[in-house]
Amino acid sequence: MRLLTFPVAVVLASLAARAATPTFNKDIAPILYKNCATCHRPGEVAPFPLLSYNDAAKRADLIAAVTQKRAMPPWKPEPGYGEFANERRLSDEQIALIRDWAKAGAPEGNPQDRPAPPVFTEGWEAGQPDKVLAMEHKVAVSPDGPDQYRCFVLPLEADHDLYMSGFEFRPGNRRVVHHALVYLDSSGRARQLAANSPDGGYTCFGGPGFLPSAMLGGWAPGASPPPVNPSVAQPIAKGSDVVLQVHYHPSGKPEEDQSSLGLKFSGPPTLGRTGIVMAGRRIDIAPGDAHYVVKTTVTLPRDVDLFGITPHAHYLGKDMKVNAYLPDGTTRPLIWIKDWDFNWQGQYRYRDMVHLPKDTRIEMEYVYDNSESNPRNPSHPPVRVRWGEETSNEMAVLFLGVVLPSPQDVPRFRQEMRLQYLQAFLAEGSSVDDLPPGMPAGEAERVRMMFQYFDKNGDGKLDAEERASLLKFLRGIQR
């Protein structure tokens, strides 16, 4: 009897095709475990887990679509424009594997190829803090409706100056805490805003509602605490309050949250730590304008090292790019976000500190889309939008984390930067409302008084002669 056989080439081709087809256990699970499971697991903010084969297989087409668009995992900076720690960007090869796996029907593969699921640290990831600050009351989060933005005052109640070498934000309810920003308030303004509030907080959409004396950091799902570093410990003046700005995202059912913050302290720093705030306040976006550009620059008065960068805008923001132009003519990209999304704003730490020499010019350029075609535009039809902290307003702000050779360099550096802010913002014809948002509240009040003194004709603005007199006075103070 004659046996029917397939040509050897056909058999080999079939085996090769089968071997080349990605499987969950061998190819997809490692990607999901490393890049997605921190959020996509029980009890976290993501709407479904991605730990098992069944979890992923029934959503294979969705996973392929959102990774192809780079909507997930949420990582906004473009490659090649700054190198950041803890990047969550998938490679082109990983995206292609997910696409091919979904097209092939999401095969499971050999169980022996599957890696062990990730194990996540419970409790304080960076170890027990020296001091734990918790929200005073549990906060009710509505089951549906718009996202909520609340600020909570966490009094330190310290009778002496402190030096914070590390912090860790711990969400009380990971199902609803979308992200958090941490500020320092030495003015007492946050306490006034939260007075008589039943949950100890107040509504704060764009910013915390006061001029922070420092921005301590931020948290988003999947983020790890920044490394403890006593050499750049953050000085905290006695009497200061820590203020949490928390973004809540409804889960579909009534929820409560009581988040906390762990602080680690050390001795005084050996390096100087401060920040640069860049802001374009003259924002006036006409309805329908799909390409409104805001630019502003600063020039460094001395050598600095940058450890982090935090861009900020509201719903109309579309594209934001920050470059450093060095004195030797070279350009150093600091960050570029092509598809800004307020819901996925982040605080980005550089993998290695970025050294920028004196006279480097840092330029930020933000583009806004106030057209009907912008899916994130909250107004339909579009309306005129100006600077402000409310949902209906816009902002153009950039925070840069700066390290200087010694703590003694910080006061002088801040003086140099404030003079530059004033030179930029108090242009001819400007009003006192154009003062930069990074200026401490007490100093801003003193400048307002000086403004009124030098506004000789009392029209609320500075003409060329009045501005020249004010700047001459400020330069004399600096010397």
Residue pairs with C-beta under 8 A, 6 or more apart in sequence:
21 100
21 101
21 104
21 107
22 28
22 97
22 98
22 100
22 101
22 104
22 107
23 101
23 107
23 108
23 109
23 110
23 113
24 53
24 56
24 57
24 101
24 106
24 107
24 108
24 109
24 114
25 53
25 108
25 109
25 110
25 111
25 112
25 113
25 114
26 109
26 110
26 113
26 114
27 97
27 101
27 109
28 56
28 97
28 98
28 101
29 53
29 56
29 114
29 115
30 115
31 90
31 94
31 97
31 98
32 40
32 50
32 51
32 56
33 51
33 115
33 117
33 118
34 118
35 73
35 88
35 90
36 46
36 50
36 72
36 73
37 49
37 50
37 51
37 117
37 118
38 44
38 118
38 120
38 221
38 222
39 45
39 46
39 73
39 221
39 222
40 46
40 48
40 49
40 50
40 51
40 55
41 49
41 50
41 51
41 120
42 49
43 174
43 175
44 174
44 175
44 221
45 174
45 175
45 176
45 177
45 178
45 221
45 249
46 221
48 55
48 59
49 55
50 56
50 59
50 63
51 117
53 108
53 114
56 63
56 106
57 106
57 108
60 101
60 102
60 106
61 102
63 72
63 98
63 102
64 98
64 99
64 101
64 102
64 103
66 72
67 90
67 94
67 95
67 98
67 99
68 95
68 98
68 99
70 89
70 90
70 95
73 88
73 89
73 90
73 222
74 88
74 220
74 341
74 344
75 87
75 88
75 89
76 337
76 339
76 340
76 341
76 344
76 346
77 84
77 87
77 335
77 336
77 337
77 348
78 336
78 337
78 338
79 89
80 333
81 321
81 333
81 334
81 335
81 336
82 309
82 333
82 334
82 335
82 336
82 348
82 350
82 354
83 350
83 351
83 352
84 348
84 349
84 350
84 351
85 349
85 350
85 351
86 223
86 224
86 349
88 222
101 107
124 168
124 170
124 262
125 168
125 224
125 225
126 166
126 168
126 225
126 228
126 262
126 264
128 262
129 167
129 168
129 262
129 263
129 264
130 263
130 264
130 265
131 156
131 262
131 263
131 265
132 260
132 261
132 262
132 263
133 154
133 155
133 156
133 242
133 260
133 261
133 262
133 263
134 154
134 258
134 259
134 260
134 261
135 152
135 154
135 172
135 199
135 200
135 201
135 244
135 257
135 258
135 259
135 260
136 152
136 200
137 198
137 199
137 200
137 258
138 172
138 199
138 256
138 257
138 258
139 150
139 152
139 199
139 201
139 248
139 256
139 257
139 258
140 199
140 254
140 255
140 256
141 148
141 173
141 176
141 248
141 250
141 251
141 254
141 255
141 256
141 257
142 148
142 250
142 254
143 250
143 251
143 252
143 253
143 254
143 255
144 250
144 252
145 250
147 178
147 247
147 248
147 249
147 250
147 343
148 203
148 247
148 248
148 250
149 203
149 204
149 205
149 245
149 246
149 247
149 248
150 199
150 201
150 202
150 203
150 204
150 245
150 246
150 248
151 190
151 193
151 194
151 201
151 202
151 203
151 204
151 208
151 209
151 243
151 244
151 245
151 246
152 194
152 199
152 200
152 201
152 243
152 244
152 246
153 185
153 190
153 191
153 194
153 200
153 201
153 241
153 242
153 243
154 241
154 242
154 243
154 244
154 261
155 191
155 241
155 242
156 162
156 236
156 240
156 241
156 242
158 236
158 238
158 239
158 240
159 238
160 238
161 235
161 236
161 237
161 238
162 235
162 236
162 238
162 265
163 230
163 233
163 234
163 235
163 236
163 265
163 266
163 267
163 268
163 269
164 216
164 233
164 234
164 236
164 263
164 264
164 265
165 228
165 229
165 230
165 233
165 234
165 264
165 265
165 266
166 225
166 226
166 227
166 228
166 229
166 263
166 264
167 182
167 216
167 217
167 225
167 226
167 261
167 262
167 263
167 264
168 225
168 261
168 262
169 180
169 182
169 217
169 218
169 219
169 225
169 244
169 259
169 260
169 261
170 259
170 260
170 261
170 262
171 177
171 180
171 219
171 257
171 259
172 256
172 257
172 258
172 259
172 260
173 255
173 256
173 257
173 258
173 259
174 221
175 251
175 255
176 248
176 249
176 250
176 251
176 255
176 257
177 246
177 247
177 248
177 249
177 257
177 259
178 220
178 221
178 247
178 248
178 249
178 343
179 218
179 219
179 220
179 221
179 246
179 247
179 345
179 346
180 218
180 219
180 220
180 244
180 245
180 246
180 247
180 259
181 208
181 215
181 217
181 218
181 244
181 245
181 347
182 215
182 216
182 217
182 218
182 219
182 242
182 243
182 244
182 245
182 261
183 208
183 212
183 214
183 215
183 216
183 242
183 243
183 245
184 212
184 213
184 214
184 215
184 216
184 234
184 236
184 240
184 241
184 242
184 243
185 191
185 208
185 210
185 212
185 213
185 240
185 241
185 242
185 243
186 213
186 237
186 239
186 240
186 241
186 440
187 210
187 211
187 213
187 440
187 441
187 442
188 241
189 209
189 210
189 211
189 441
190 208
190 209
190 210
190 241
190 243
191 241
193 202
193 204
193 209
193 210
194 200
194 201
194 202
202 209
204 245
204 389
205 314
205 389
205 390
205 391
206 312
206 314
206 388
206 389
206 390
206 391
206 393
206 395
207 245
207 389
207 395
207 397
207 437
208 243
208 245
209 389
210 243
210 441
211 437
211 438
211 439
211 440
211 441
211 444
212 243
213 237
213 240
213 440
214 234
214 236
214 275
215 275
215 310
215 399
216 234
216 242
217 226
217 347
218 310
218 346
218 347
220 344
220 346
226 349
228 264
230 266
230 267
230 269
230 270
231 269
231 270
231 271
232 269
232 271
232 273
232 307
232 403
233 265
233 266
233 267
233 268
233 269
233 273
234 269
234 273
235 268
235 269
235 273
235 407
242 261
242 263
244 259
244 261
246 257
246 259
247 343
248 257
268 407
269 407
270 406
270 407
271 403
271 404
271 405
271 406
271 407
272 402
272 403
272 404
272 405
272 406
272 407
272 408
272 409
272 410
272 413
273 401
273 402
273 403
273 404
273 407
273 410
274 402
274 404
274 410
274 413
274 414
275 399
275 400
275 401
275 402
275 438
276 298
276 362
276 398
276 399
276 400
276 402
276 417
276 438
277 397
277 398
277 399
277 400
277 436
277 437
277 438
278 296
278 297
278 298
278 362
278 364
278 397
278 398
278 400
279 296
279 395
279 396
279 397
279 398
279 436
279 437
279 438
280 294
280 295
280 296
280 364
280 366
280 396
281 387
281 396
281 425
281 433
281 434
281 436
281 437
282 294
282 387
282 434
283 292
283 294
283 368
283 385
283 386
283 387
283 394
283 395
283 396
284 384
284 385
284 386
285 292
285 316
285 368
285 370
285 384
285 385
285 386
285 394
286 292
286 370
286 384
287 370
287 381
287 382
287 383
287 384
288 370
288 371
288 372
288 382
289 368
289 369
289 370
289 371
290 369
290 370
290 371
290 373
290 374
291 367
291 368
291 369
292 316
292 367
292 368
292 369
292 370
293 365
293 366
293 367
293 368
294 365
294 366
294 367
294 368
294 396
295 363
295 364
295 365
295 366
296 363
296 364
296 396
296 424
297 361
297 362
297 363
297 364
297 424
298 361
298 362
298 417
298 420
298 421
298 424
299 359
299 360
299 361
299 362
299 420
300 356
300 357
300 358
300 359
300 360
300 361
300 362
301 358
301 413
301 416
301 417
301 420
302 358
302 404
302 409
302 413
302 416
303 355
303 356
303 357
303 358
304 355
304 356
304 402
304 403
304 404
304 413
305 353
305 354
305 355
305 356
305 402
305 403
305 404
306 334
306 350
306 353
306 354
306 356
306 400
306 401
306 402
306 403
307 349
307 350
307 353
307 401
307 402
307 403
308 347
308 348
308 349
308 350
308 399
308 400
308 401
309 322
309 334
309 335
309 347
309 348
309 350
309 398
309 399
309 400
309 401
310 345
310 346
310 347
310 348
310 398
310 399
310 400
310 401
311 320
311 322
311 335
311 337
311 340
311 345
311 364
311 366
311 397
311 398
312 345
312 395
312 397
312 398
312 399
313 320
313 340
313 342
313 366
313 368
313 394
313 395
313 396
313 397
314 342
314 391
314 393
314 394
314 395
315 342
315 376
315 377
315 378
315 391
315 394
316 368
316 369
316 370
316 374
316 376
316 377
316 385
316 394
317 340
317 342
317 366
317 367
317 368
317 394
318 339
318 340
318 367
318 368
318 369
318 374
319 337
319 338
319 339
319 340
319 366
319 367
320 335
320 336
320 337
320 340
320 364
320 365
320 366
320 367
321 333
321 335
321 336
321 337
321 364
321 365
322 333
322 334
322 335
322 336
322 362
322 363
322 364
322 365
322 398
323 331
323 332
323 333
323 334
323 362
323 363
324 331
324 332
324 333
324 334
324 354
324 356
324 360
324 361
324 362
324 363
325 331
325 332
325 360
325 361
325 362
325 363
326 332
326 356
326 357
326 360
327 357
327 358
327 359
327 360
332 354
332 356
332 360
334 354
334 362
335 348
341 376
342 376
347 399
349 401
353 403
356 362
362 400
364 396
364 398
366 396
368 385
368 394
369 377
370 377
370 382
370 385
371 377
371 382
372 380
372 381
372 382
378 391
378 392
379 385
379 392
383 392
385 392
385 393
385 394
386 393
386 394
387 393
387 394
387 395
387 396
388 394
388 395
389 395
397 437
402 413
404 410
404 413
415 478
416 478
418 439
418 443
419 474
419 475
419 478
421 436
421 438
421 439
422 435
422 436
422 447
422 470
422 471
422 474
423 471
424 436
425 434
425 435
425 436
426 434
426 435
426 451
426 462
426 467
426 470
426 471
427 434
427 467
428 462
428 463
428 464
428 467
429 461
429 462
429 463
430 461
430 462
430 467
431 460
431 461
432 447
432 448
432 451
432 452
432 460
435 444
435 447
435 448
439 447
450 470
450 473
450 474
451 462
451 470
454 462
454 466
454 467
454 469
454 470
454 473
455 461
455 462
455 466
456 466
457 463
457 466
462 470
